[in-house]
Amino acid sequence: MSIPLAKRLAWGLVALCLAGLGCGLALDAASGTGLDTSVVFTIALIATLLLVGVLVTRRQPANPIGWIFLLIAFTVALGVLSAGYADYWTSGAGGSEELGKTAAWYASSSWAPWVLVPATFLLLLFPDGRLLPGRRWRIVAWCAGLGIALTWLGSLLRAGMLEDYPSLRNPYGVGLGDPLQGLGFLLVALGLAGSVAAVALRFRRGDSEQREQIKWIALAGAVIAVVVPLGIAMYDVVGEDVANVAIELSILALPVAAAVAILRYRLYEIDVVINRTLVYATLTAGLAAVYVAIALGLGVAIGSGSTVPTAAATLAVALLFRPLRTRVQTAVDRRFDRARYEGLQTVERFLAELRAGRAAPEKTGAVLAVALGDSDLELLFWLPEEGVHVDASGRAVSLPDEPGRARTPVRRGRPPASDRHPRRSARPPAEPPGCRPRGRRPGDRGRAPACRGQTPPRGRRGLACADRDRGIRGAAASRA
């Protein structure tokens, strides 16, 4: 498909979705039934799907995942339009009876496409939009497609009252609805298992870039798998509105993660995202447990009506936040990010030797290179009075413009400094003149840092480190 044709088709679907959404909301408003909180989620879901679909189809028109997002948005918008007309007719505001029943019939079953298609075909085709080679993966695709069709058809033909409109009987219900739906669920389960297996196989066989892409979608899927059942279980504790918001935000994360992975925008930040997610999820659970234990324990001991338990629990959480976060971060790094943990341990040992006078400050750059696993890293400093860059020993270094070189400036300290390392991407970040490192292949663990906090040498010799410890830690932490 040509790019101009893809653009016209994509924007045509966007126009249809917006028209359907606008008409559905207008009919809801005219019916006098009012708009509930689910409308906000529906609008956000359609907007997210349309944005992701347009971005992917513009950049990769041959990738069917972008078109899948657009078609899902269209089915959701059609469901909003159908529900709006059904509410308009059932409220007695007017409309055709036959059309009102048909609209209610479709609205009650409109969940099937936007729930089942991403759960199967998004995983099966991700990230390049092509099936894995082999006949078995075509069989998995057929199972998923046929299962979704039968599940949707069974929901549409199920005899009895409509789920969303219990006062209306299904005008097209027949006795085959339940058997079709049962067979459809079985085929969808087979397709879902095959789709998960396809993602696992792509991750095992793929290169570093494809693995980073799969990490994004896996993280979004893990968030949904945790938040949805937890939100349902916590309905009575946190309230229905809070639980619904958490569930809906987790669902919205899936198309966003897919877009980041497919378009490769900040693709290699996934390790940081996973690390922070594990740390703060564990930290939140731990602090919540401490708060509940102290509040309940003191509440039982003192009695109801006192504010002491709440104040004591809040104070304990505030005091525990920093030390607990440090311990959780160390545990997560040791288990899931060994390279970062070992790099920081190397830096800590160097700092201890430095304070004891057994190490030379001029070795800072070499220690950072070892800690970051980047043998090409060089730490340079800018002397504004002389107008030159020098290394840690004070030797002047020229920085000619060369292809394949990237620059990472120091963000703190008096005159700026930089490290030299392999380039991570084809487009270097913006930085002040004179800071340059040598490049690394995208996805490698030792990637470019901003060496924050490192002070420059005083004069042409030596390395004066008034803020040395903090600077070395900042450099290693930001690179690891």
C-alpha positions as CSV (number, residue, x, y, z in Angstrom):
1,M,0.0,0.0,0.0
2,S,1.3,3.4,-1.0
3,I,1.9,6.0,1.7
4,P,-0.6,8.6,0.3
5,L,-3.3,5.9,0.1
6,A,-2.5,4.7,3.7
7,K,-2.8,8.3,4.9
8,R,-6.2,8.9,3.3
9,L,-7.5,5.5,4.6
10,A,-6.2,6.2,8.1
11,W,-7.7,9.7,8.3
12,G,-10.9,8.4,6.9
13,L,-11.2,5.9,9.7
14,V,-10.3,8.6,12.2
15,A,-13.2,10.8,10.8
16,L,-15.6,7.9,11.0
17,C,-14.6,7.1,14.6
18,L,-14.9,10.8,15.7
19,A,-18.3,11.1,14.0
20,G,-19.6,7.9,15.6
21,L,-18.3,9.0,19.0
22,G,-19.8,12.5,18.7
23,C,-23.2,11.2,17.6
24,G,-23.3,8.6,20.4
25,L,-22.4,11.2,23.1
26,A,-25.0,13.6,21.7
27,L,-27.7,10.9,21.8
28,D,-26.8,10.0,25.3
29,A,-27.1,13.6,26.3
30,A,-30.4,14.0,24.5
31,S,-31.8,10.9,26.3
32,G,-31.5,12.5,29.7
33,T,-29.9,9.4,31.2
34,G,-26.7,11.2,31.9
35,L,-23.0,10.3,31.2
36,D,-21.3,7.9,33.6
37,T,-17.6,7.7,34.4
38,S,-17.1,4.9,31.8
39,V,-17.6,7.5,29.1
40,V,-14.3,9.2,30.0
41,F,-12.5,5.8,29.6
42,T,-14.2,5.2,26.3
43,I,-13.1,8.6,25.0
44,A,-9.6,8.1,26.2
45,L,-9.5,4.6,24.7
46,I,-10.6,5.8,21.3
47,A,-8.2,8.7,21.3
48,T,-5.3,6.5,22.3
49,L,-6.1,3.9,19.7
50,L,-6.5,6.5,17.0
51,L,-3.3,8.2,17.8
52,V,-1.3,5.0,17.9
53,G,-2.9,3.7,14.8
54,V,-2.2,6.9,12.8
55,L,1.4,7.1,14.0
56,V,2.1,3.4,13.1
57,T,0.3,3.5,9.7
58,R,2.1,6.7,8.7
59,R,5.5,5.3,9.6
60,Q,4.9,1.7,8.6
61,P,1.9,1.4,6.4
62,A,2.6,-2.3,5.7
63,N,2.5,-3.2,9.4
64,P,-1.0,-4.5,10.1
65,I,-0.8,-3.7,13.8
66,G,-1.5,0.0,13.1
67,W,-4.6,-0.9,11.1
68,I,-5.7,-3.3,13.9
69,F,-5.6,-0.4,16.3
70,L,-7.6,1.8,13.9
71,L,-10.3,-0.9,13.3
72,I,-10.6,-1.6,17.1
73,A,-11.2,2.2,17.6
74,F,-13.9,2.0,14.9
75,T,-15.6,-0.9,16.6
76,V,-15.5,0.9,20.0
77,A,-16.9,4.1,18.4
78,L,-19.6,2.1,16.7
79,G,-20.5,0.6,20.1
80,V,-20.7,4.1,21.6
81,L,-23.1,5.1,18.8
82,S,-25.2,2.0,19.2
83,A,-25.4,2.4,23.0
84,G,-26.3,6.1,22.6
85,Y,-29.2,5.3,20.2
86,A,-30.4,2.4,22.4
87,D,-30.4,4.7,25.4
88,Y,-32.2,7.4,23.4
89,W,-34.9,5.0,22.4
90,T,-35.3,3.2,25.7
91,S,-35.7,6.5,27.5
92,G,-38.8,7.3,25.4
93,A,-37.2,10.4,23.8
94,G,-38.0,9.0,20.3
95,G,-36.5,6.9,17.6
96,S,-37.4,3.7,15.7
97,E,-38.3,0.6,17.7
98,E,-36.6,-1.8,15.3
99,L,-33.5,0.3,15.1
100,G,-33.4,0.8,18.9
101,K,-33.6,-2.9,19.5
102,T,-30.8,-3.5,16.9
103,A,-28.7,-0.9,18.5
104,A,-29.1,-2.4,21.9
105,W,-28.4,-5.8,20.4
106,Y,-25.0,-4.7,19.0
107,A,-24.1,-2.6,22.0
108,S,-24.4,-5.5,24.3
109,S,-21.9,-7.6,22.3
110,S,-19.5,-4.8,21.1
111,W,-16.9,-5.8,23.7
112,A,-15.6,-8.8,21.8
113,P,-13.4,-7.2,19.1
114,W,-11.5,-4.7,21.2
115,V,-10.9,-7.2,24.0
116,L,-10.1,-10.4,22.1
117,V,-8.2,-9.0,19.0
118,P,-5.4,-7.3,21.0
119,A,-5.1,-10.3,23.3
120,T,-4.3,-12.6,20.3
121,F,-3.3,-10.9,17.1
122,L,-1.3,-8.1,18.7
123,L,0.9,-10.7,20.4
124,L,1.0,-13.0,17.4
125,L,2.1,-10.3,14.9
126,F,4.2,-8.1,17.2
127,P,6.4,-6.2,16.4
128,D,6.9,-6.4,12.7
129,G,3.4,-7.4,11.7
130,R,4.4,-10.7,10.3
131,L,3.7,-14.3,11.5
132,L,6.7,-16.4,12.4
133,P,7.7,-18.8,9.6
134,G,6.1,-22.2,9.8
135,R,2.7,-23.8,9.3
136,R,1.9,-24.1,13.0
137,W,1.8,-20.3,13.4
138,R,-0.8,-20.0,10.5
139,I,-2.9,-22.6,12.4
140,V,-2.6,-20.5,15.6
141,A,-3.8,-17.4,13.6
142,W,-6.7,-19.3,12.1
143,C,-7.7,-20.6,15.6
144,A,-7.6,-17.1,17.0
145,G,-9.5,-15.5,14.1
146,L,-12.1,-18.2,14.0
147,G,-12.5,-18.2,17.8
148,I,-13.0,-14.4,17.9
149,A,-15.6,-14.7,15.1
150,L,-17.5,-17.5,16.8
151,T,-17.4,-15.8,20.2
152,W,-18.7,-12.6,18.8
153,L,-21.4,-14.4,16.7
154,G,-22.4,-16.5,19.7
155,S,-22.8,-13.4,21.8
156,L,-24.9,-11.8,19.1
157,L,-27.2,-14.9,18.6
158,R,-27.5,-15.8,22.3
159,A,-31.2,-16.2,23.2
160,G,-32.7,-14.5,26.2
161,M,-32.4,-11.0,27.6
162,L,-29.6,-8.6,26.5
163,E,-26.8,-8.3,29.0
164,D,-26.7,-4.4,29.0
165,Y,-30.4,-4.0,28.5
166,P,-32.1,-6.7,30.7
167,S,-35.6,-5.4,29.9
168,L,-35.1,-6.2,26.2
169,R,-35.1,-9.7,24.6
170,N,-32.5,-10.4,22.0
171,P,-34.4,-9.8,18.7
172,Y,-32.0,-12.2,16.8
173,G,-31.4,-14.8,19.5
174,V,-31.4,-18.5,18.5
175,G,-30.6,-21.7,20.3
176,L,-27.1,-21.9,18.7
177,G,-25.7,-18.9,20.6
178,D,-24.3,-20.7,23.6
179,P,-22.6,-23.6,21.7
180,L,-21.0,-21.2,19.3
181,Q,-19.8,-19.0,22.1
182,G,-18.4,-22.1,24.0
183,L,-16.5,-23.3,20.9
184,G,-15.3,-19.8,20.2
185,F,-13.8,-19.4,23.7
186,L,-12.0,-22.7,23.3
187,L,-10.4,-21.6,20.0
188,V,-9.5,-18.2,21.5
189,A,-7.8,-19.9,24.4
190,L,-5.7,-22.0,21.9
191,G,-5.0,-18.9,19.9
192,L,-4.0,-17.0,23.1
193,A,-1.6,-19.7,24.2
194,G,-0.1,-19.8,20.8
195,S,0.3,-16.1,20.7
196,V,2.1,-16.0,24.0
197,A,4.4,-18.8,22.8
198,A,5.1,-16.8,19.6
199,V,6.2,-13.8,21.7
200,A,8.4,-16.0,23.9
201,L,10.0,-17.5,20.8
202,R,10.6,-14.1,19.2
203,F,12.3,-12.9,22.4
204,R,14.5,-16.0,22.5
205,R,15.6,-15.9,18.9
206,G,15.5,-12.1,18.3
207,D,18.3,-9.6,18.3
208,S,18.8,-7.0,21.0
209,E,16.5,-4.5,19.4
210,Q,13.6,-6.9,19.1
211,R,14.0,-8.0,22.7
212,E,13.8,-4.4,23.8
213,Q,10.5,-4.1,21.8
214,I,9.1,-7.2,23.3
215,K,10.0,-6.0,26.8
216,W,7.7,-3.0,26.4
217,I,4.7,-5.1,25.4
218,A,5.5,-7.7,28.1
219,L,5.6,-4.9,30.8
220,A,2.2,-3.6,29.7
221,G,0.7,-7.1,29.7
222,A,2.2,-7.7,33.2
223,V,0.7,-4.5,34.5
224,I,-2.8,-5.5,33.2
225,A,-2.4,-9.0,34.6
226,V,-1.7,-7.5,38.1
227,V,-3.9,-4.4,38.2
228,V,-7.1,-5.9,36.7
229,P,-7.6,-8.7,39.3
230,L,-6.2,-6.6,42.1
231,G,-8.6,-3.7,41.2
232,I,-11.6,-6.1,41.1
233,A,-10.6,-7.6,44.5
234,M,-10.2,-4.1,46.0
235,Y,-13.6,-2.7,44.8
236,D,-15.0,-2.6,48.4
237,V,-11.7,-1.3,49.9
238,V,-10.7,1.6,47.7
239,G,-14.0,2.3,46.0
240,E,-15.4,1.4,42.6
241,D,-14.3,4.7,41.0
242,V,-10.7,4.3,42.1
243,A,-10.5,0.7,41.1
244,N,-12.1,1.4,37.7
245,V,-9.6,4.2,37.0
246,A,-6.6,1.9,37.8
247,I,-8.0,-0.8,35.6
248,E,-8.7,1.5,32.7
249,L,-5.2,3.2,32.9
250,S,-3.6,-0.2,32.8
251,I,-5.5,-1.1,29.7
252,L,-4.5,2.2,28.0
253,A,-0.9,1.4,28.7
254,L,-1.0,-1.5,26.2
255,P,-1.4,0.5,22.9
256,V,1.0,3.1,24.2
257,A,3.7,0.5,24.9
258,A,3.1,-1.1,21.5
259,A,3.6,2.3,19.8
260,V,6.8,3.0,21.7
261,A,8.1,-0.4,20.7
262,I,7.1,-0.3,17.1
263,L,8.2,3.3,16.5
264,R,11.4,2.8,18.6
265,Y,10.9,6.0,20.4
266,R,13.1,5.9,23.6
267,L,13.1,2.1,23.0
268,Y,16.1,1.4,25.2
269,E,14.6,3.1,28.3
270,I,12.6,-0.1,29.0
271,D,15.2,-1.5,31.4
272,V,14.9,1.7,33.5
273,V,11.1,1.6,33.3
274,I,11.0,-2.0,34.5
275,N,13.5,-1.3,37.2
276,R,11.6,1.7,38.5
277,T,8.3,-0.2,38.3
278,L,9.6,-3.1,40.4
279,V,11.1,-0.7,42.9
280,Y,8.2,1.5,43.5
281,A,5.6,-1.3,43.3
282,T,7.5,-3.1,46.1
283,L,8.1,0.1,48.0
284,T,4.4,1.0,47.8
285,A,3.3,-2.4,49.0
286,G,5.8,-2.4,51.9
287,L,4.9,1.1,53.1
288,A,1.2,0.4,52.8
289,A,1.6,-2.7,54.9
290,V,3.5,-0.7,57.5
291,Y,0.9,2.0,57.6
292,V,-2.0,-0.5,58.0
293,A,-0.2,-2.5,60.7
294,I,0.6,0.6,62.8
295,A,-2.8,2.3,62.3
296,L,-4.7,-0.9,63.1
297,G,-2.4,-1.9,66.0
298,L,-2.6,1.5,67.7
299,G,-6.2,1.9,66.9
300,V,-7.1,-1.4,68.7
301,A,-4.8,-0.4,71.6
302,I,-5.9,3.2,72.1
303,G,-9.5,2.9,70.8
304,S,-11.5,4.6,68.1
305,G,-11.8,8.4,67.8
306,S,-8.1,9.2,68.4
307,T,-5.9,10.7,65.6
308,V,-2.7,9.2,67.2
309,P,-2.7,6.0,65.1
310,T,-3.0,7.9,61.8
311,A,-0.3,10.4,62.8
312,A,2.0,7.7,64.0
313,A,1.5,5.6,60.9
314,T,2.1,8.6,58.6
315,L,5.3,9.5,60.5
316,A,6.6,5.9,60.3
317,V,6.0,5.8,56.6
318,A,7.8,9.2,56.1
319,L,10.8,8.0,58.1
320,L,11.0,4.6,56.4
321,F,10.7,5.8,52.8
322,R,14.3,6.6,52.1
323,P,16.0,3.7,53.8
324,L,13.4,1.2,52.5
325,R,13.8,2.6,49.0
326,T,17.5,2.1,49.1
327,R,17.2,-1.4,50.3
328,V,14.6,-2.3,47.7
329,Q,16.6,-0.6,44.9
330,T,19.7,-2.7,45.9
331,A,17.7,-5.9,46.0
332,V,16.1,-5.3,42.6
333,D,19.5,-4.4,41.0
334,R,21.1,-7.4,42.5
335,R,18.4,-9.7,41.2
336,F,17.3,-8.1,37.9
337,D,20.1,-5.7,36.9
338,R,23.3,-7.3,37.8
339,A,25.4,-5.1,35.6
340,R,24.2,-1.9,37.3
341,Y,24.6,-3.5,40.8
342,E,28.2,-4.6,40.1
343,G,29.0,-1.2,38.5
344,L,27.9,0.7,41.6
345,Q,29.8,-1.7,43.8
346,T,32.9,-1.0,41.8
347,V,32.4,2.7,42.3
348,E,31.8,2.4,46.0
349,R,35.0,0.4,46.4
350,F,36.9,3.1,44.5
351,L,35.4,5.8,46.7
352,A,36.5,4.0,49.8
353,E,40.0,3.6,48.5
354,L,40.0,7.3,47.5
355,R,38.9,8.5,50.9
356,A,41.6,6.3,52.5
357,G,44.3,7.8,50.2
358,R,45.0,4.5,48.5
359,A,43.7,5.6,45.1
360,A,44.5,8.5,42.8
361,P,41.7,10.9,41.7
362,E,43.1,10.7,38.2
363,K,41.8,7.1,38.0
364,T,38.2,8.3,38.0
365,G,37.7,7.9,34.3
366,A,39.3,4.4,34.2
367,V,37.1,3.3,37.1
368,L,33.9,4.5,35.4
369,A,35.0,2.7,32.2
370,V,35.3,-0.5,34.1
371,A,32.1,0.0,36.1
372,L,30.1,0.7,33.0
373,G,31.6,-2.0,30.9
374,D,32.7,0.5,28.3
375,S,36.4,0.3,27.5
376,D,36.2,3.3,25.1
377,L,34.9,5.7,27.7
378,E,37.1,8.7,28.4
379,L,36.4,11.5,31.0
380,L,37.4,15.0,29.8
381,F,37.1,18.4,31.4
382,W,36.7,21.9,29.9
383,L,38.9,24.7,31.2
384,P,37.2,28.0,30.3
385,E,40.2,30.2,30.9
386,E,42.5,28.3,28.6
387,G,39.7,27.3,26.2
388,V,40.8,23.6,26.0
389,H,39.6,20.2,27.0
390,V,41.9,18.2,29.3
391,D,41.9,14.6,30.6
392,A,42.1,13.7,34.3
393,S,45.9,14.2,34.3
394,G,45.6,17.7,32.9
395,R,46.8,16.8,29.4
396,A,45.2,18.9,26.7
397,V,43.0,16.9,24.3
398,S,41.7,18.1,20.9
399,L,38.2,17.2,19.9
400,P,37.9,17.2,16.1
401,D,34.4,16.4,14.6
402,E,34.4,12.7,13.6
403,P,31.5,10.5,12.4
404,G,30.3,7.9,14.9
405,R,31.1,10.1,17.9
406,A,28.6,11.2,20.5
407,R,28.8,13.7,23.3
408,T,27.5,13.6,26.9
409,P,28.0,16.7,28.9
410,V,28.3,17.0,32.7
411,R,25.2,18.8,34.0
412,R,26.7,20.0,37.3
413,G,30.0,21.4,38.5
414,R,31.6,24.7,37.5
415,P,33.1,24.4,34.0
416,P,31.5,21.6,32.0
417,A,33.0,18.1,31.6
418,S,32.1,15.2,29.4
419,D,32.8,11.5,28.9
420,R,33.7,10.0,25.5
421,H,32.0,6.7,24.6
422,P,30.4,4.9,21.6
423,R,27.3,6.6,20.2
424,R,24.0,5.0,21.1
425,S,21.9,6.4,18.2
426,A,22.3,8.0,14.9
427,R,21.2,11.4,16.2
428,P,23.3,12.6,19.2
429,P,21.6,14.6,22.0
430,A,22.0,18.4,22.1
431,E,24.8,19.5,24.3
432,P,27.2,22.5,24.7
433,P,30.2,22.6,22.4
434,G,33.2,20.7,23.3
435,C,31.8,17.5,24.9
436,R,32.3,14.4,23.0
437,P,32.3,10.6,23.6
438,R,32.8,7.6,21.3
439,G,29.9,5.5,20.3
440,R,28.4,2.1,21.3
441,R,26.1,-0.2,19.5
442,P,22.4,0.5,20.4
443,G,21.2,-1.7,23.2
444,D,24.5,-2.4,24.9
445,R,24.5,-2.2,28.7
446,G,27.2,0.5,29.0
447,R,25.4,3.4,27.4
448,A,26.0,7.1,27.5
449,P,25.5,8.8,30.8
450,A,25.4,12.4,31.9
451,C,28.2,12.4,34.5
452,R,26.4,14.6,37.0
453,G,28.2,16.2,39.9
454,Q,31.8,15.8,38.8
455,T,33.8,18.9,39.2
456,P,36.7,19.8,36.8
457,P,40.3,19.9,37.6
458,R,41.9,23.1,38.9
459,G,44.6,24.2,36.6
460,R,46.3,22.0,34.1
461,R,47.3,19.2,36.5
462,G,45.4,17.0,38.9
463,L,41.7,16.5,39.6
464,A,40.3,18.7,42.3
465,C,37.1,17.0,43.5
466,A,35.2,19.2,46.0
467,D,32.1,17.3,45.0
468,R,34.0,14.1,43.9
469,D,32.0,11.4,45.7
470,R,28.7,12.6,44.6
471,G,29.9,13.1,41.0
472,I,31.3,9.6,40.7
473,R,28.1,8.1,42.0
474,G,26.0,10.2,39.7
475,A,28.0,9.2,36.7
476,A,27.8,5.5,37.4
477,A,24.1,5.6,38.4
478,S,23.0,7.4,35.3
479,R,25.0,5.1,33.0
480,A,24.3,1.8,34.6
